[in-house]
Amino acid sequence: MDCRYYVPMLNLVGRGVIGDIGREAEILHGRRAFIVASAGEVGESQAARVTDALRAHGLETSSYCEAVPNPTVAVVERGLAKYGETGCDMIVAVGGGSAIDTAKGIGILAANGGNLRDYEGTNKTTRAMPPFIAISTTAGTGSEVTRFAVITDERDHSKFTIVDWHMMPNVSVNDPEMMMSMPASLTAATGMDALTHAVEAYVSKNATPVTDAKACKAVELTAKSLHAAVKDGGDIDAREDMCYASFLAGTAFNNAGLGLVHAMAHPLGGMYDLPHGLCNAILLPHVVKFNMDSASRKYAELAAATGGGKPWRSERENCESFVRFIEGLSRRIGIPARLGGLGVRVEDLEKLSKEAMEESIGATNPRRYEASQVLKIYKTAF
């Protein structure tokens, strides 16, 4: 069994580690940092905190607080223009997956030129992006530790995925103190995103003992602490557990790949501009049911990790227990049960199914699928 393992050179996880980024930027020989953050008051506040930490170590900074949910080609291109004007020599992203993916897009274009669509697919770049620190504030997307970026092309409302080891951050940061003010709805959605990453990595065709260990622990931590983090955003222990869960799930899927949940979620996000974590959360139990006969042993093992699987039950019974766990957790933390509740239109499901078939990210799903089967899952989740 071959194992090719990608991970940032340095990963900081825990309370207060945000204070170390100035020192790490110095080690990367940064002189002027280009800070990418989300649009709005929260993003500007996060960028200001990062600015203070970097300037305390003598770095100059320039901020670009324009990242939007489901980051677009246009936002990346505007950021690239500003990066060129400011004379920065490193990039620091702070926020959720949208800010970090925006920074990745800016970085690969700064280093390689061309258009973002030129790099759709796997390892299309020839040069590494500038030194890159990625600071996650959402405990879920995993973008701070992965070689993936998902970008929306606003011209046709489609999403495309760039997978490239040149986009790996030099330093990743997961600090629960940066997540304390995150609202319950976002905590829930990004936490379910982390769970989906872990589950899909665990049953992936490319899973290895290394990724299995990380994914299984991520499921265990999510089962233990996601509800607590949603219920009380000030629960620092639950927040820290979710930092580790997100980090572990991210490093697992970065190497094992994902599956049908993500292949189906990306077209939904592109067509309706929906939160990615919500799409994953709604689709996950339905895809687990679809995959069950092809990955029953592994789903049963994940049931045990949640505390619901029992050794005296059959593999199938434990798989069904795992589905109930996912559905019950989603219900407790306020995730909508149906796609229709998100504004999805039944007349679009066939088009969505065709687009899902074009998503290469589904290639590592444990069970092969056809468009008619994908359509049936969408209808069941509707």
N, C-alpha and C positions, 0 to 999 in steps of 0.2 A: 504494500500500500504506500503510494507516494504522498508526501505532505509538503506543500509549498506554503510557507507561513509568512503572511504580511502583517506587520504591526508597526506603529510609530516608534521612533528610536527611544523616546522617553514618554512615560505616561504618569501623570500626577493625579491621584485620586484621594479625596479626603477633605476634611474640614480645614479651610484656610489656605489651601495650596495655591489659590489665585495669587497670593502674595509672592510666589516664587517666579512669576513669569518674567519679571525684569531681569533677573539673574540669568534665566534660560535664554532670553533674547540676546543678552550680551555674549553668551557662549556661542550663539549662532552668528556672531559678528554683525548683528543688526545695528544700524545707526539711525534709520528713520522708518518707523513702522506704519503701514497702511492698515487701519483698523476698520474691519467690515462688521456692521451690526444691522439690526432690523430697523425699519422705519418706525418713527413714533417715539413717544416719551420713554418707554421701557428700553428700547434699543439705544437711545441717546444716553440714558443713565448707565447702561452697561458699558458703553464705549468710554464714558467719562471715567469709570472705575478702572478700566484697563489702561487708559491714558495716564492716570495717576501712578499706577504700578510701574509702567514703563519709564515715565519721566523721572521717577525716583532713582532709576539706574542710568540716567543720562541720555536716554533715547528721545529723539524728536518723534512726533506723531502727526498723522493726518487721518481724519475719520470720514467714513462713507456710510452713513446710516440710512440706507435706502433698500435693504433687502426686504423682500415681500414673501408671504407664504407661497409655496409652489414657485420658486424663483424662476424668472424669465430671462430669455436671451437679451432683451433690451436692458434689463437692470444690470446684467453682467457687462454688457458693452459700455454702458455709462460708467460703471465702476472702473473698467479698464482704461477709459479715457482719463479719468481723474487720477488713477494710479500713475499713468505716464506723466501727467502734469506736475505731480507732487515730488517726484524724484525719490520715492521710497525704495527701500532695498529689501524689505521683508513684509509679510502679510500676517496679521493677527485677526482671526475671526472670533466673534463672541456672540452667542445666541443659540438658537436651535438649528435644525438641519438646513433651514432656508438660508440663514446667514452664512453657515459654513460651506454649503454647496455653492453659493454665490461667490465666496472667496476662492473656492477651487476653480471655478470657471474663469475668474479674473486671472488667477495665477497661471493656468495652463496657456491662456491666450497671451499673457505677457511674455512667457518663455518661448512659445512655439508659433505665435501668429495665427492667421487664418480665421476661420469661423468656428463657433462651438460645434456645429453639426459635423465638422470635419473629424471630430474626435469621438463621435458616437460609436459605441462598441467597446472593444477591449484593447488596451495598450496601443493607441494610435499616436501618442506623442513621442517625440525624440529627445526632449529636454525636460529636466525636472523644473518645477515651478520654483519661485524664490523661496527662501526659508519661511516656514509656515508653522504658526502656533494656532491650534484650534481649541477654543474654550466653549464647552457645552453648558447650556443653562436650562436644559429641558429633561435630561435623564430619559432618553428614549430613542432618538433617531440613530445614534451610533456614528453619525457622519464624522465626528472628531477623531475616530480611529480607523476609518475605512478608506478604500481606494475608489469609492463610488460617489457619483454626483448625479442627481436627477434634476433635469432642467425642463421647463415648459417653453415650447415654441408658441408664442402668442398668435402667430400668423394662422395656425390651423388648430390651436388648442390641444396640441399633442404633447406628450412627455417623452423625453428620450434620456437614456442612461449612458453615462460615460464611466467606464471601469478602467482605471489606469494607475499603476503603482507609482507613477510620478506625482500623483496627487496626495499621496500619504503625508499627513502632517509630520513635521519633525518632532513636535511636542503636542500631546493631547492633555486637556485639563478637565477634570470632573470634580467640581467643588460644590458640596451640598449647600454651602452658604450663598452661592449664586442662584439657588433655586427656591429659597424660602418664600419668596413673594409670588411664585408661579401660581396662577389660579387653579382651582380644583379641576375644572374642565380640561385644561391643558395638561395638568398632571396625569389625569386619567388617560387622555388620548396618547400622550407620548409613552406612558407606562405600558399601554397595550401594544404600542409599536415595538418596544423592547421585547415584550413577551413574544410577539410574532417573529421577530428576528431570531430569538432563541429556538423557538419551536421549528421554524423552517430550516435553520442550520442543523438542528439535531437529526432531522429525518432526511436531509439532503443526500443526494447520490454521491456528493463529494465530501461527506463528513469523514473525519478522522478521529482517533482517540483524543487528540489535542482539542479539536473543536467541540467534541462531545462533552468533555469535562467542563468547558466554559459555558456551553449552552445549557447544560443540565443545572449547573449552579445558578445561572441567571433565572431559570424558571423557578427554582426553589426560593430565591430572594424576592422575586416578584410576588409569588404566592404569599410570602410572609409579610411584605411591607407595602405593596401598592395601595391597598385599601386604606391603610393607616395614613399614608402620605396624602391621599385625596381627602380623607376625613379631617385631617389636621395638618395644614401646610407647614406649621411650625414644629412638627415632630422631626427633629434633626436626625434621630436614629433611623427613622423610616426613609428620610431623604437620602441619607448616606447609603443605606441598603440599595436604594434605587439607582444611585450613582454607580455602584458596583455592578448591579444587574445590567444596566445599559452598557457599561464598558465591556463586560464579559460577553453579552449578546452581540455587540458590535464586532469585537475581535473574532467571534465565532463565525458570523455570516460573512465577514470580510474574506474569509478563507474557504468556508464550505459552500457559500452561495445561499440562495433563497429558494423560492418556489412559486407555486400557483397563487398563493394569497397576494404576493406582490405583483405578479403578472396581471392580476385582475384589478388590484387597487390603483395602479398607475394610470390606466385609461380613465377611471372614475375621477381621479384628481385632476387630470388634464381637461376633461370635458366640463366638469362642474366646479372646478376650483375648490375641492373639498379638502379638509384636513386629512393628511395621509394616515395618521394613527387611527382615526375613526373608521376609515374604509377598511383598514387591516382588521380592526377589532370585530367589525360586523361579519367579515368574510371568514375569519379564522376558523370558527367551529364548523362551518359548512365544508371548508376544504379539508379539515381533519377527518370528517366523516367520509369524504370522497376518497382520501388516501388510506383509510384505515386498513384495508386488506393488504396494502403494499408496505405498511410500516407499523404493523400492530405491536411488535415487540418494543419498538422505540417509544411509541405513544404510551404504552403501558408503563415503561420506565419513567416517563415524564409524569404520569399520574402518581407514581410513588414519590417523586420529588415534591409534589404538591401536598403530600400527606393523604391523598385520597385513594391511591392504589393499594391494594391489599394482596399479600402473597397467596392467600387461599382462593382468590378469585381467578377466573379464567383471563387470558390475555384480552379477549374481546370485552369482557366486563370492565376491566381496568381502562381500556381505551374509551369506553363509553363514559366512565367516571371522569376521564380527563376532559371530554367534551363538556360535561356538566360543570366542571370546574371553570372552564373558560366562560361559559354562558353565565354562570352565577357571579363570577368576578365582574364581568361587564355590567351586569344588572346592578350590582352593589355600588359601583362607582359612577353610574349614570350614563353609560354608553347606550345610544339608541339601538334598538333590537333589529331594525330593518333599514334597508337602503332607501326605501320610499320615504322614510322620515327625514332623510337628508336632501330630499328634493329630486332624487333620481327618477327619471321617466321610464316607464315600462317600454315605450316604443324605441328607446335608445339601447336596450339590452343586447339586441343582435349585433349592432355596430360595436358596442363595447366588447363583445365576445370575440369578434374578428380582430380587434386591436390587441386584446389580451394574447391572442395566438402569435402575434408579432413580437411580443416581449421576450427577449432572450433570457431574461432573468428567471423565467420559469423552467429552463432546461434542466435544472438540478432537482426538480420536483420528483418525489419517489415514484409517482405513477404518471404514465403518459396520459395525455388528454387530447380531445378534439374539440372543435368549436361548439358542437352540439352539447357536449358535456359541460363546457364552461357556461354556455347559455342557461343550462338547467340549474347550475349553481347560483348564477345571478338571480334567476327567477325564484329559487328557494329562499334566497337572502332578501328578496324584495319585500 
